[in-house]
């Protein structure tokens, strides 16, 4: 009963926000509830019968979380999870409100939550997790995370709340050092890539610091090989073929993270064949290699959020893709931190758009990319891009930052929950 008034106000706020802007306003109800009932989020996260699993890191959180949820549900676990846009405190609370009854109780055996590394370190104060999975430490948004030591410190605070297991990327030297400092009673599980997979990635894995040694298959879940949108995981002596939601080694690494975490959570209930089937059936996550049909065209959405994801995702675009729209929005406050990346593989971009269109066009030009047009008005750019005939090679592809992604989806009427 203590949270009923706050829940009522939050739901009324959500209703009003959606009347004003269909598909929007998702964080506002959570902000209101957090103000009215500051203990609600922590109390609810601590109330799931089979505990809480947290996924955090610089990149790969959304895809890893979706993969993990699919594996657990395939094993019969009733999982509550959050949309990947709801990974900060008010977004998490809004996600809980979507499922909560009038007393604030949320159904489900277990919660599996993606958490922003900065907000997660605050949310997890006073909240215990059964399992914490950490994907990587990368050079990230410089207006929020000025250096990688800062990010590693935030992830360490999240990992400190795990009372059972911490799952880490063995190829990330920061996370390996973090694992060495955990309490003795907390188990460590690992995932990583083989030497051959690393050697086939000419720009590496995107980590700020890559571990010198590769993981042995007997010590964790290994990405043994990657071929386009398929991969093979090594699980001890077993080889586990899986399909991926999109092309790219980083998606295979996400799958290994989810597989290793599911093993930690399910223990003797874990079935490799069930996990493989669940992984192979997962579609791309909201903008991250997602393919949609809009206005009669198939369109690939490619999200770039930091220099590492920019490089990995641009490199994964199929060679010879003819029609590309490149849009950088206001979330990238200083586009100069993308300058160390290399987009030359794009060859030609049809339209550069977004509030940072001029800076983005200059950066692409220095990479030797031919640009047909710069159009700062994203809505006009989208309309013109989609009005053009279908390409002879590949599909229409939109590369965008998070702000441009949200504006793109809203303009195209793709307002479903992430």
C-alpha positions in Angstrom: 0.0 0.0 0.0 2.8 2.4 0.8 3.6 2.9 -3.0 0.1 2.9 -4.3 -0.2 6.8 -4.5 3.1 7.1 -6.3 2.1 4.3 -8.7 -1.2 6.0 -9.5 0.5 9.4 -10.2 3.1 7.6 -12.3 0.5 5.9 -14.4 -1.5 9.1 -14.9 1.7 10.8 -16.0 2.4 8.0 -18.4 -1.1 8.3 -19.9 -0.8 12.0 -20.3 2.7 11.8 -21.8 1.5 9.3 -24.4 -1.5 11.4 -25.3 0.8 14.3 -26.0 3.4 12.2 -27.8 2.5 8.6 -28.9 5.4 6.3 -28.2 7.3 8.9 -26.2 7.6 10.2 -22.6 8.8 6.8 -21.3 11.2 8.2 -18.7 8.9 10.9 -17.2 6.7 8.5 -15.1 9.7 6.9 -13.6 11.2 10.3 -12.7 7.9 11.3 -10.9 7.7 8.0 -9.0 11.4 8.2 -8.0 10.7 11.7 -6.5 7.5 10.6 -4.7 8.7 7.2 -3.5 12.5 7.1 -3.6 12.7 3.6 -2.1 10.4 2.0 -4.7 13.1 1.1 -7.3 15.5 -0.6 -4.9 12.8 -2.4 -3.0 11.2 -3.8 -6.2 14.5 -4.9 -7.7 15.2 -6.8 -4.5 11.9 -8.6 -4.6 12.1 -11.2 -7.4 12.1 -14.8 -6.1 15.0 -16.0 -8.2 16.9 -12.7 -7.8 18.4 -10.0 -10.1 20.8 -10.3 -13.0 22.5 -7.1 -14.2 24.2 -6.5 -17.5 26.5 -3.5 -17.9 29.5 -2.2 -19.8 30.5 0.3 -22.4 28.9 -1.6 -25.4 26.9 -4.7 -26.1 24.5 -4.3 -23.1 21.3 -4.3 -25.1 22.0 -7.2 -27.3 23.5 -9.3 -24.5 20.5 -8.6 -22.3 18.0 -9.6 -25.0 20.0 -12.8 -25.8 20.1 -13.7 -22.1 16.4 -13.2 -21.6 15.6 -15.3 -24.6 17.8 -18.2 -23.3 16.2 -18.0 -19.8 12.7 -17.9 -21.2 13.4 -20.9 -23.4 14.3 -22.7 -20.2 11.0 -21.8 -18.7 12.0 -18.9 -16.5 9.5 -16.0 -16.2 11.7 -13.0 -16.7 11.1 -9.4 -16.2 13.4 -7.2 -18.3 13.7 -3.5 -19.3 13.9 -2.0 -22.8 17.4 -0.9 -23.7 16.4 2.8 -23.7 15.3 2.3 -20.1 18.7 1.6 -18.6 19.0 4.6 -16.2 17.1 5.0 -12.9 14.0 6.8 -14.2 13.8 4.5 -17.2 14.1 1.4 -15.0 11.3 2.7 -12.8 9.1 3.4 -15.8 9.7 -0.1 -17.1 8.6 -1.6 -13.7 5.5 0.6 -13.9 4.5 -1.1 -17.1 4.1 -4.4 -15.3 3.4 -3.4 -11.7 0.0 -3.9 -10.0 -1.6 -1.1 -8.1 0.6 -1.9 -5.0 3.7 -1.7 -7.1 4.5 -5.5 -7.2 6.0 -6.8 -10.5 5.3 -10.4 -11.6 8.2 -12.7 -12.6 10.6 -15.2 -11.3 13.7 -13.1 -12.0 14.7 -9.7 -13.3 17.3 -9.4 -16.0 18.2 -5.7 -16.4 20.5 -3.8 -18.7 22.1 -0.9 -16.7 23.9 2.2 -17.8 27.3 2.0 -16.2 27.1 5.4 -14.6 23.5 5.2 -13.4 23.9 1.5 -12.5 26.6 2.3 -9.9 24.1 4.5 -8.2 21.0 2.3 -8.6 22.8 -0.7 -7.2 23.6 1.0 -3.9 21.8 -1.1 -1.4 20.6 -3.6 -4.0 22.1 -7.1 -4.2 22.3 -9.0 -7.5 22.7 -12.8 -8.0 24.8 -12.3 -11.1 26.5 -9.3 -12.7 27.7 -9.5 -16.3 30.2 -7.0 -17.6 30.7 -6.7 -21.3 33.7 -4.5 -21.8 35.5 -1.1 -21.1 35.8 1.1 -24.2 36.5 4.8 -24.9 33.0 6.2 -24.5 31.0 9.4 -24.4 33.6 11.9 -23.4 31.1 14.3 -21.9 30.1 11.6 -19.4 33.0 9.3 -19.1 36.2 11.2 -19.3 38.5 8.2 -19.2 38.4 4.4 -19.0 39.6 4.2 -15.4 36.4 6.0 -14.5 34.2 3.5 -16.3 36.1 0.6 -14.8 35.5 2.1 -11.3 31.8 2.3 -12.0 31.6 -1.3 -13.2 33.6 -2.4 -10.1 30.9 -0.8 -7.9 28.2 -2.7 -9.8 30.1 -5.9 -9.6 30.6 -5.5 -5.9 26.8 -6.0 -5.4 26.9 -9.5 -6.9 26.6 -12.2 -4.1 26.9 -15.2 -6.3 28.7 -14.8 -9.7 30.4 -12.1 -11.8 30.7 -12.9 -15.6 33.5 -11.0 -17.3 35.0 -10.6 -20.8 38.3 -12.3 -20.5 39.7 -10.4 -23.5 39.2 -7.1 -21.6 42.2 -6.3 -19.4 40.3 -3.9 -17.2 37.7 -6.5 -16.4 40.3 -9.2 -15.7 41.9 -6.9 -13.2 38.5 -6.1 -11.7 37.7 -9.9 -11.4 40.9 -10.3 -9.4 39.7 -7.9 -6.8 36.3 -9.6 -6.1 35.4 -11.1 -2.7 36.6 -14.8 -2.5 33.1 -16.1 -2.1 31.9 -14.6 -5.4 32.5 -17.0 -8.4 34.0 -15.6 -11.7 32.9 -17.0 -15.1 34.4 -15.8 -18.3 33.7 -15.5 -22.0 36.1 -14.5 -24.8 37.3 -15.1 -28.4 39.8 -17.5 -29.9 43.1 -16.5 -31.2 41.8 -17.1 -34.8 38.8 -14.8 -34.2 41.0 -12.0 -32.8 43.4 -12.4 -35.7 40.6 -12.0 -38.2 39.5 -8.7 -36.6 42.0 -6.3 -38.1 41.0 -3.4 -35.8 40.8 -5.7 -32.7 37.8 -6.0 -30.4 37.4 -2.3 -29.5 38.5 -2.6 -25.9 40.5 0.2 -24.3 43.0 -2.5 -23.3 42.9 -6.0 -24.7 44.2 -8.9 -22.5 47.5 -10.5 -23.7 46.1 -14.1 -23.3 43.1 -15.7 -24.9 40.6 -17.7 -22.9 41.0 -21.5 -22.9 37.8 -23.3 -23.9 37.9 -25.2 -20.6 37.8 -22.0 -18.6 34.7 -20.4 -20.0 32.6 -19.8 -23.2 34.7 -19.1 -26.2 33.8 -17.7 -29.6 35.6 -20.3 -31.7 34.7 -18.9 -35.2 32.6 -16.3 -36.9 31.3 -16.4 -40.4 29.0 -13.5 -41.3 25.9 -13.9 -39.2 26.8 -17.2 -37.8 29.3 -18.4 -35.2 30.5 -21.4 -33.2 30.9 -21.3 -29.5 33.2 -23.6 -27.7 31.7 -24.8 -24.4 34.3 -27.0 -22.8 34.7 -29.9 -25.2 31.4 -29.2 -27.1 31.0 -27.0 -30.2 27.8 -25.0 -30.3 26.8 -23.5 -33.7 24.5 -20.5 -33.4 23.0 -17.8 -35.6 23.5 -14.1 -34.9 21.1 -11.2 -35.2 23.5 -9.4 -37.6 26.9 -9.6 -39.1 29.9 -8.9 -36.9 32.3 -10.5 -34.3 30.9 -8.2 -31.6 27.5 -9.9 -31.9 29.2 -13.3 -31.4 30.9 -11.9 -28.3 27.5 -10.7 -27.0 26.1 -14.2 -27.6 29.0 -15.7 -25.7 28.3 -13.3 -22.8 24.7 -14.3 -22.7 25.5 -18.0 -23.0 28.0 -17.9 -20.1 25.6 -15.9 -17.9 22.7 -18.3 -18.5 25.0 -21.2 -17.5 25.8 -19.3 -14.3 22.1 -18.6 -13.5 20.6 -21.9 -14.5 23.4 -24.2 -13.2 22.3 -27.9 -13.7 19.1 -26.8 -15.5 21.1 -25.3 -18.4 20.8 -27.1 -21.7 23.3 -26.1 -24.5 20.9 -27.1 -27.3 18.1 -25.0 -25.8 20.5 -22.0 -25.5 21.7 -22.4 -29.1 18.2 -22.5 -30.5 17.2 -19.4 -28.5 20.2 -17.5 -29.6 19.7 -18.4 -33.3 16.1 -17.2 -33.2 16.8 -13.7 -31.9 16.2 -10.7 -34.3 18.4 -7.6 -34.2 17.9 -5.3 -31.2 16.3 -1.9 -31.9 18.7 -0.2 -34.3 21.6 -2.5 -33.7 21.9 -4.2 -37.1 18.1 -4.2 -37.3 16.4 -4.7 -40.7 12.9 -3.2 -41.2 10.6 -2.7 -44.1 9.5 0.9 -44.5 7.8 2.6 -47.4 8.3 -0.4 -49.6 12.1 -0.7 -48.9 14.1 -3.0 -46.8 16.3 -0.8 -44.6 19.2 -1.7 -42.3 19.6 0.4 -39.1 23.2 0.7 -37.8 23.6 2.4 -34.4 27.0 4.0 -33.5 27.4 5.3 -29.9 31.1 5.5 -29.2 34.3 5.2 -31.2 34.6 1.4 -30.8 30.9 0.7 -31.7 31.3 3.2 -34.6 34.3 1.3 -36.0 32.9 -2.2 -35.4 29.5 -1.5 -36.9 30.8 0.5 -39.9 33.2 -2.3 -40.6 30.3 -4.8 -40.5 28.3 -3.1 -43.3 28.4 -5.3 -46.3 31.0 -4.2 -48.9 29.5 -2.5 -51.9 26.4 -1.2 -50.1 25.2 1.5 -52.5 22.8 3.7 -50.6 23.8 5.0 -47.1 22.3 7.8 -45.0 24.6 8.9 -42.2 23.1 10.9 -39.4 24.7 12.2 -36.2 22.4 13.9 -33.7 22.7 16.1 -30.6 23.6 13.2 -28.3 27.1 13.5 -29.8 28.0 16.8 -28.2 31.6 16.8 -29.6 31.9 14.7 -32.8 35.7 15.1 -32.7 35.9 12.0 -30.5 34.9 10.0 -33.6 37.9 11.2 -35.6 40.3 8.4 -34.6 37.9 6.0 -36.4 38.1 5.1 -40.1 34.9 5.0 -42.2 36.7 4.7 -45.5 35.1 1.3 -46.1 31.8 3.0 -46.7 33.1 4.4 -50.0 30.1 6.7 -50.8 27.3 8.1 -48.6 24.1 9.4 -50.3 23.1 11.9 -47.6 24.7 13.1 -44.4 22.2 14.5 -41.9 21.3 15.4 -38.3 22.1 18.3 -36.1 25.9 17.5 -36.5 25.7 17.0 -40.3 28.4 19.5 -41.2 30.9 18.0 -38.7 30.0 14.5 -39.7 30.5 15.3 -43.4 33.9 16.8 -42.8 35.0 13.7 -40.9 33.8 11.4 -43.6 35.5 13.5 -46.3 38.8 13.2 -44.5 38.3 9.4 -44.6 38.0 9.6 -48.4 34.2 8.9 -48.4 32.4 10.5 -51.3 29.3 12.5 -50.2 26.4 13.2 -52.5 24.6 15.6 -50.3 24.6 17.2 -46.8 21.0 17.8 -45.5 20.8 18.9 -41.8 17.0 18.5 -41.8 16.7 14.8 -40.8 13.0 14.4 -41.8 13.7 15.8 -45.3 16.8 13.6 -45.6 14.8 10.5 -44.6 12.0 11.3 -47.0 14.3 11.9 -49.9 16.5 8.9 -49.1 13.5 6.5 -49.0 11.9 8.1 -52.1 15.0 7.1 -54.2 14.8 3.8 -56.2 16.1 0.6 -54.5 19.8 0.0 -54.8 21.2 -2.5 -57.3 23.6 -3.9 -54.5 22.7 -4.5 -50.9 19.9 -2.7 -49.1 19.3 0.9 -48.0 21.3 1.5 -44.9 21.0 4.2 -42.2 23.9 4.8 -39.9 22.9 6.9 -36.9 23.7 8.0 -33.4 21.1 7.4 -30.6 19.4 10.8 -31.0 19.2 10.5 -34.7 17.9 6.9 -34.3 15.0 8.1 -32.0 14.1 10.9 -34.4 14.3 8.5 -37.4 12.0 6.0 -35.8 9.5 8.7 -34.7 9.4 10.2 -38.2 8.9 6.8 -39.8 6.2 5.8 -37.4 8.2 3.1 -35.8 7.0 3.9 -32.3 6.9 0.5 -30.7 8.7 -0.2 -27.5 12.4 -0.9 -27.8 
